[in-house]
Amino acid sequence: MEKIWWKEAVVYQIYPRSFNDSNGDGIGDLPGIIDKLDYIQSLGVDVIWLNPIYGSPNDDNGYDISDYQAIMAEFGSMADFDRLLTGLHERGIKLVMDLVVNHSSDEHIWFVESRKSRDNPYRDYYHWWPAENGKPAPRWSFFDKDGDAWKYDETTNAYYLHYFSEKQPDLNWEHEPLRRAIYDMMHFWFQKGIDGFRMDVITFISKDTTFPPIPDRYQGKMWDYFYASGPRLHEYLQEMNREVLSKYDVMTVAEGPGTSTETILDLVAEDRHELNMAYHFDIAYLGLLPRKMISPTGWNLVEFKAIQSRWDAVFAERGWGTIYLGNHDQPRMVSRWGNDSPAWRELSSKMLTTFILSMRGTPYYYQGDELGMSNIRFDRIEDYRDLETIGWHGLVQREGGDLTQFIESHKVTARDNGRTPMQWDNSANAGFTTGTPWLSVNPNYPTVNVATEEADPASCLHYFRKMVRLRRENDVLIYGQYALLDAANPQVYAYTRTWEGRRLLVLLNFSAEPATATIDLDLSRATVLIGNYPSNTPSTEFRPYEAVIYDL
């Protein structure tokens, strides 16, 4: 097992729009992040993943990029970015940016030119289909109000492809000049000194440009597996590695929709010379139906453990994995996987933090989860700002579906639950802004905020810092072999981490009831490394949402 800095790093994700607003316009910005650099350093994290800050008209909160080498005006200037990068590096923290190159904005100069005429030099930067040939075989759009990924454009009597919003046309990676332009842009940022890229839906970049009908086995929620099976995906990523990534000491992580335990090593195994790691969606999809509707049967811990264990096993000898429970595309982890009621929010949040930071794989931790921030649970569609929820609500409405059921499900699953502003203190708008926040602040901010938790040694915030230190000080929690115990237990997640003759036991009660684990290990000489209750005695009897790590 080769030791590398990005395997040992704890990654903290910042969603700039919701982190800290410095100028009172209600939108978080780069100067706002700079103002909080000492707080970020205090967390003990090693890497910041920054969501898109590039020039954008904001159809999809920055994931529709109109200028890859500029800063969105709402976020500040390139000088602000340079100050941020310098400030992070001075504190020993690396910066990873989002790379969004499956699609651009329709306001990018490439697309503006591309749609002007069929013989424009930029025409082949995108996927066009001449209308005189009839409409091409259907493709699903994740954000389109009709679910249709082909948009007719009358200027040249042709359709263009957009897997997401119609304002996010897909880039044509078949076209070598397009790829060269992307690689030049990547060099621009690396030469500025950034430390890596998180690659947005990178598994979708290769398309069969004959656009045949989608096979039946991919219909329904399997769209992403079809999109990820493009014929030249690995050729493109190997070229990217050869032309750009291999020239810098950086980390890369793929957002990997459509990947599976059977295909992931093609993307991240060292001898493939593509990317370092990826994150999958098997856990994120657990207990959900299409359109993020809650399954009547919900999710269960036995299946949760099986998925985590299956993915860990893939990396036993090659490659490297990731661990996450929340991000800007997910609801708050304590609301989805724990219990955000007043009685159990703190304990279950600490339990989930223990899980993320004690598993093998690089941990990705989302802003505010260190406080135990929870879902806002909007009652009305008018309160949402997210294209995904708004678009799917429109589809359900046109289909005559149950809108009440949709809203109730999205109180648990919607992306905007994770995008509400960071809660800094108990002043107006949680100290996020002096203006009107772009998205409503969670009403629980008077008690769930940084200032309050800084003053409480038993808070979620201080527990997160302790877990980060514990991981850093114990290589067994980074590189150690993982072994699942008591697999059929419906309440307790138990596993060991073993490395160079040392073994740790991790025990997590995922329920609001007392629980017992069946474990054939001698705990008589075990010592407690950390626990989320004030006192811990080595035992296989657990209190609600208890988390404890033993050194055996």
Secondary structure, 3 states (H helix, E strand, C coil): CCCCHHHHCCEEEECHHHCCCCCCCCCCCHHHHHHCHHHHHHCCCCEEEECCCEECCCCCCCCCCCEEEEECHHHCCHHHHHHHHHHHHHCCCEEEEEECCCECCCCCHHHHHHCCCCCCCCHHHECEEEHHHCCCCCCECCCCCCCECEEEECCCCEEEECCCCCCCCEECCCCHHHHHHHHHHHHHHHHHCCCEEEECCHHHCCCCCCCCCCCHHHCHHHHHHHHCCCCCHHHHHHHHHHHCHHHCCCEEEEECCCCCCCCCHHHHCHHHCCCCEEECCCCCCCCEEHHHEECCCCCCHHHHHHHHHHHHHHCCCCCCCEECCCCCCCCCHHHHCCCCCCCCHHHHHHHHHHHHCCCCCEEEEECCHHHCCCCCCCCCHHHCCCHHHHHHHHHHHHCCCCHHHHHHHHHHHCHHHHCCCCCCCCCHHHHCCCCCCCCCCCCCCCCCCHHHHHCCCCCHHHHHHHHHHHHHHCCHHHHCEEEEECCCCCCEEEEEEEECCEEEEEEEECCCCCEECCCCCCCCCCEEEEECCCCCCCCCEECCCCEEEEEC
